[in-house]
Amino acid sequence: MNALLVLLVAGMATALSAGTGSGDITVHEMPSGTIISLPAATVDEERYAAVPAYFELLGFTWQWDSGSRKLTCMRGSKRFVFLQDISYFFRDSLVVALRQTPVRRGPTLYLPLSVLLEIGRTIQGYTLTFDGAQSLTVETIEPALATPSPRTGSAALSPEGAVTGSIRTLVIDAGHGGFDPGALGPGGVREKDITLSIALLVRDILNKNGNLKVYLTRDSDEFVGLRERTRMANRLKADLFISIHANAMPGSQKNKDAAKGYKVYFLSEAKNEADKLVAMRENAVVELEGPRRGGELHDVLTDLAGNEYLRESQELSILLDRQFEARLCRKIGRLQEGIGQANFWVLNGAYMPSVLIETGFVTNSSDENHLTERPFQRTMAEAICGAILNFKKKYEKGL
């Protein structure tokens, strides 16, 4: 016998019925008549529901990783992964765009109810019917009758900007160089030397692939302006642009010892002060290149927000983060959630997916030691190449 779940969505911004928490959604399970409360909240005048509780209704279990701010919902071989404040999610191995980013209220991630309903309609074994006003029926289908639900084409699920095509040309950027040493470590290590060593290894590994053309913005200790690095990628009509750097922490030795770990960035408005400071340090070299036009960065960011490369850069960032977490054996761990966004001049104006990698902190003696070890540099380079090849595979399938 089929089971029915009826979600009664009444009084969208207020409590829906007696016996539920304030603002929660009442869930009626039929035919048992069991009443369940689905936690809900109003965010920017839109109705949001708790993601873990919603997936429990559809037979999923879930795990929350507070370190990476990652929610994983699982049922059999089916897996959905959501990241706090990141505007995409993983449906099995597929990266899918979100109309709204998941937000956290207390210990729980929330998404708009409309987004969750669209996701629910892709899950085999359930039929969802919403009357558009107050009632949603979720029907559990017998396994023998279950068929995959078609894609709805909704903005909540459509990977906007995903471009089919081929990844053939890459530009790998070794940060700093020449009279710009970049950050300096306590042992005298220079950022420019670390970035060049890793970039050369990335080129050599990818050249063995045979299907890629790999260019470096510099292959020796020379100064190349931030603007010229991006212009080079555009001239070569690169399909990917990856800028390699090493981080630094100013201030007391205590602060320097505490700051460690890698992080991957894409170009967008920074969401926190820490990411803003990283961008300010990496952007400081632009002062060596003469005056820049006021408002240029703002204009580029505005353009990027509406095109495909911002979204694809996010997707490349998560693939890099996954490779680093799997391969680096925690010699250099993740800084915060491992992915950030900020206004990096070196990514400014790149007409292709582009990211900036902070491989670790040269001002931290432990990170500095690892970053100077040739075997570790090769491991870092292999992780970067693994992410590139995974992105190439997904991209050429249309993401």
C-alpha angles and dihedrals in degrees: 000000000000118000122222129210117194119195110200108203106189130156093014098207098036140052109301102210142346114280097038130095118267108288094001124139118244114231119199116197113207139241091009092055091222112161118215129182118228110201111239139172139185114243120180089344092304126114113247127186132199109267098211093049091047092053090047087062088059094050099264131138119211144202129203120209106200093189096058094025088233128151117201119192116192138187116166107308092341116105134179120185124192127184124204113255093359116120099221138053138202119248100191101306096337121103110220129187122238126214089215130025119243111258127201124234109183108317095337136086117228131198131179110279089233090058093048091050091054090050090047091056090062093057114101115235099038136082116201122199119181121186092209094243121048114341137062122183118204111192120196108219123211109257093243091056098042118114128175114273114240120248109266097210090231120155087242091066105023112104091225113210095013104149126204116217140087135303104221108139128051132181115203114196121206103205122237121351141164113029089357105078095175117211120357124218128218089254092052096261114154122217092222091062094050094049093049093049093051093043092053091051091049090052093048094048094047093046087064088060089073096207099077137073109214124194130182124214085219132005096184140036098291135128117250120179120240092241092050092054092059093041089055091054091050093047091052090047089233119195093209135022120196122181116198122208143153122232131234137199119210125207133044126007088248090059091047092050091050097050113080141132143072127278135183122216137194127194115271140101110307115248098201141030094248092060091045090055092050090053092047091055094047091045095051092089090065087078087070090062099061132254120336128211115266114247095014094120092047091052092050092049091050090053093046093052090068102039136078099254098070091056094044090048088056090052092050089050093057092048090053091048091052093050093049092048091051100042110032093069089221092287082127110018133199119288107226108313093344095240128078143160131222144143103279114176092207089064093043113120097003108152094208138053106296138178139178120222123206099198095194142304115294087192089064109080094216095050090043092055093049094046091055094050111101095215091052092047088054091049090051091048092049090052091052091049091048091054092047093052092046090050091048090054094048094042094052089052090053096261 
